[in-house]
Amino acid sequence: MNKKEPRISGYRFSAAAAGIKRAGTDRLDLGLIVSDSPASAAAITTTNLMFAAPVEITRERLASGACRAILINSGNANAYTGEQGRRDALDLTGELAEGLGIGADLVVPMSTGVIGLRLPVDRIREKLPQLQQGLDQGTFMDVAAAMMTTDTRPKTVLLGGVSSDGPFKMLGMAKGSGMIAPNMATMLAVILTDIRIEPNRLRECLVEANSRTFNCLTIDGDTSTNDTVIVMAGGGSEARELGGGRADRDAFSSLLNEACMSLARQIVLDGEGATKMVEVRVTGAPGPGAAAKVARTIAESPLVKTAFHGEDPNWGRILCSAGRAGVVFDPYNVDLFIGEVPIVKQGQVVSDDWESAAHRVMQGREFSIQLDLKAGDDEASFLTTDMSEEYVTINADYRS
């Protein structure tokens, strides 16, 4: 294994080119993650009513709070494939489980890609022995690459934390660049840690981290059929148990939040056709959830996003979007900043020289929009991108 390859004890990795997206190519599109012993596991999946077969199976199997293996494919979502799609996923995970010598209920599938097409089961089945044989030589980065669709690069994170019993690691991967919106961002994410935590506590920590990170990013307002984030904890038979004290829980929760935020930011930075990452921060909203409604409305507005792309500080579009979010505030008593540049204060444009300064801010790869509604104490932030001509091109040609 390359010295630069992220490593974590208790887990092994393998990937193969199964020709799922295009037969006969050598692109990695099938990945496998295996824990050396049953790991604690938790997942959050899409809220889309048209959820895919692998999502349904993952929900069922992770209800036990245990997992040994994840089989991941890109190029085909196995969504809107009915009972046949479910049987295909069950058959493949069952055959993999038999080859690994573990129970089928400890294997979960994750799929991403085109909706409405049956998995190429025979091509995937042919690669299962190769995946199993490659576990001792395969790498984490191979699996991170195998899960990509329109992504331009893998998204990974490696962090270290300290519990009362000693140090621990957290290693994560994600894919996602378009069809991304709360609730869940087309996003797949897997986070692995070498410390064991009781499944219910693990899920609590994941729900908290997800609400602050993956559920606070939007690229195009579309929530996928397959969105899933899975956390596996333990992996190795000698993994230490996270202590039951508040300090240990906070240490774990903080590191999980940091890992999720890193992956979320990487997803936004790699948004389809994106040239900008923008944080839309809303403060002073009148009640719980109000700030998030306003921030999301601004972040998903095509008019605002195209202005971001053109580096045009068109503040009227921002306030107009805020005004249609369904939140009551006085539009003539707000403050608006682009970066550190004040644009509007108490409903009045601050000066005549704001435009050139704001334009310079928007020329950066990353910048922020800050809107204070002065109507309460609620606040929220959303990450979004600009909308470019390339976004249209990518999605117009996605199945070609």
Secondary structure in CASP SS format (residue, H / E / C, confidence):
PFRMAT SS
TARGET T0000
AUTHOR 0000-0000-0000
METHOD secondary structure of the structure
MODEL  1
M C 1.00
N C 1.00
K C 1.00
K C 1.00
E C 1.00
P C 1.00
R C 1.00
I C 1.00
S C 1.00
G C 1.00
Y E 1.00
R E 1.00
F E 1.00
S E 1.00
A E 1.00
A E 1.00
A C 1.00
A C 1.00
G C 1.00
I C 1.00
K C 1.00
R C 1.00
A C 1.00
G C 1.00
T C 1.00
D C 1.00
R C 1.00
L C 1.00
D C 1.00
L E 1.00
G E 1.00
L E 1.00
I E 1.00
V E 1.00
S E 1.00
D E 1.00
S E 1.00
P E 1.00
A E 1.00
S E 1.00
A E 1.00
A E 1.00
A E 1.00
I E 1.00
T E 1.00
T C 1.00
T C 1.00
N C 1.00
L C 1.00
M C 1.00
F C 1.00
A C 1.00
A H 1.00
P H 1.00
V H 1.00
E H 1.00
I H 1.00
T H 1.00
R H 1.00
E H 1.00
R H 1.00
L H 1.00
A H 1.00
S H 1.00
G C 1.00
A E 1.00
C E 1.00
R E 1.00
A E 1.00
I E 1.00
L E 1.00
I E 1.00
N E 1.00
S E 1.00
G E 1.00
N E 1.00
A C 1.00
N C 1.00
A C 1.00
Y C 1.00
T C 1.00
G H 1.00
E H 1.00
Q H 1.00
G H 1.00
R H 1.00
R H 1.00
D H 1.00
A H 1.00
L H 1.00
D H 1.00
L H 1.00
T H 1.00
G H 1.00
E H 1.00
L H 1.00
A H 1.00
E H 1.00
G H 1.00
L H 1.00
G C 1.00
I C 1.00
G C 1.00
A H 1.00
D H 1.00
L H 1.00
V E 1.00
V E 1.00
P E 1.00
M E 1.00
S E 1.00
T E 1.00
G E 1.00
V E 1.00
I C 1.00
G C 1.00
L C 1.00
R C 1.00
L C 1.00
P C 1.00
V H 1.00
D H 1.00
R H 1.00
I H 1.00
R H 1.00
E H 1.00
K H 1.00
L H 1.00
P H 1.00
Q H 1.00
L H 1.00
Q H 1.00
Q H 1.00
G H 1.00
L H 1.00
D H 1.00
Q C 1.00
G C 1.00
T C 1.00
F H 1.00
M H 1.00
D H 1.00
V H 1.00
A H 1.00
A H 1.00
A H 1.00
M C 1.00
M C 1.00
T C 1.00
T C 1.00
D C 1.00
T C 1.00
R C 1.00
P C 1.00
K E 1.00
T E 1.00
V E 1.00
L E 1.00
L E 1.00
G E 1.00
G E 1.00
V E 1.00
S E 1.00
S C 1.00
D C 1.00
G E 1.00
P E 1.00
F E 1.00
K E 1.00
M E 1.00
L E 1.00
G E 1.00
M E 1.00
A E 1.00
K E 1.00
G C 1.00
S C 1.00
G C 1.00
M C 1.00
I C 1.00
A C 1.00
P C 1.00
N C 1.00
M C 1.00
A C 1.00
T C 1.00
M C 1.00
L E 1.00
A E 1.00
V E 1.00
I E 1.00
L E 1.00
T E 1.00
D C 1.00
I C 1.00
R E 1.00
I C 1.00
E C 1.00
P H 1.00
N H 1.00
R H 1.00
L H 1.00
R H 1.00
E H 1.00
C H 1.00
L H 1.00
V H 1.00
E H 1.00
A H 1.00
N H 1.00
S H 1.00
R H 1.00
T C 1.00
F H 1.00
N H 1.00
C H 1.00
L E 1.00
T C 1.00
I C 1.00
D C 1.00
G C 1.00
D C 1.00
T C 1.00
S C 1.00
T C 1.00
N C 1.00
D C 1.00
T E 1.00
V E 1.00
I E 1.00
V E 1.00
M E 1.00
A E 1.00
G C 1.00
G C 1.00
G C 1.00
S C 1.00
E C 1.00
A C 1.00
R C 1.00
E E 1.00
L C 1.00
G C 1.00
G C 1.00
G C 1.00
R H 1.00
A H 1.00
D H 1.00
R H 1.00
D H 1.00
A H 1.00
F H 1.00
S H 1.00
S H 1.00
L H 1.00
L H 1.00
N H 1.00
E H 1.00
A H 1.00
C H 1.00
M H 1.00
S H 1.00
L H 1.00
A H 1.00
R H 1.00
Q H 1.00
I H 1.00
V H 1.00
L H 1.00
D C 1.00
G C 1.00
E C 1.00
G C 1.00
A C 1.00
T C 1.00
K C 1.00
M E 1.00
V E 1.00
E E 1.00
V E 1.00
R E 1.00
V E 1.00
T E 1.00
G E 1.00
A E 1.00
P C 1.00
G C 1.00
P C 1.00
G C 1.00
A H 1.00
A H 1.00
A H 1.00
K H 1.00
V H 1.00
A H 1.00
R H 1.00
T H 1.00
I H 1.00
A H 1.00
E H 1.00
S C 1.00
P H 1.00
L H 1.00
V H 1.00
K H 1.00
T H 1.00
A H 1.00
F H 1.00
H H 1.00
G C 1.00
E C 1.00
D C 1.00
P C 1.00
N C 1.00
W H 1.00
G H 1.00
R H 1.00
I H 1.00
L H 1.00
C H 1.00
S H 1.00
A H 1.00
G H 1.00
R C 1.00
A C 1.00
G C 1.00
V C 1.00
V C 1.00
F C 1.00
D C 1.00
P C 1.00
Y C 1.00
N C 1.00
V C 1.00
D E 1.00
L E 1.00
F E 1.00
I E 1.00
G C 1.00
E C 1.00
V E 1.00
P E 1.00
I E 1.00
V E 1.00
K E 1.00
Q C 1.00
G C 1.00
Q E 1.00
V E 1.00
V C 1.00
S C 1.00
D C 1.00
D C 1.00
W H 1.00
E H 1.00
S H 1.00
A H 1.00
A H 1.00
H H 1.00
R H 1.00
V H 1.00
M H 1.00
Q C 1.00
G C 1.00
R C 1.00
E E 1.00
F E 1.00
S E 1.00
I E 1.00
Q E 1.00
L E 1.00
D E 1.00
L C 1.00
K C 1.00
A C 1.00
G C 1.00
D C 1.00
D E 1.00
E E 1.00
A E 1.00
S E 1.00
F E 1.00
L E 1.00
T E 1.00
T E 1.00
D C 1.00
M C 1.00
S C 1.00
E H 1.00
E H 1.00
Y H 1.00
V H 1.00
T H 1.00
I H 1.00
N H 1.00
A H 1.00
D C 1.00
Y C 1.00
R C 1.00
S C 1.00
END
